[in-house]
């Protein structure tokens, strides 16, 4: 990790439960206190960015969290978000864009693929472990 904070790790589910609101939550790691987050959101795949200054909360040593309740969103619409963090080293670059959607829309593939890949990897690992156990006890 450099002197800047790590990219945001979004904790919210990518598919919203409301037609016109969304709660975005994320965490970031930093060796120095994160003073402020800058959350930017826009319509996906393109659109002008709306900015929100967010006060971080400490989640323990080197871990900080942010959240922003978004209102007046469009129903059944995909959006994207990115976060920058300011610490003692200054402002870091915005992290990767994260896709989300209000109720009735499907988030763009990047967020869906990330969670599907994680589930697939876990399943493959579990099957591999079971196979090794079966081989060990079948002899």
Secondary structure, DSSP 8 states (H G I E B T S, - for coil): --SS----EE-S-SB-SSSS-EEEEEEEE-SS---EEEEEEEESSS---EEEEE--EE-STTEEEEEEEE-S--TT-EEEEEEEEEETTEE------EEEE-TTS---HHHHHHHHHHHHHHHHHHHHHHHHHHHHHH-
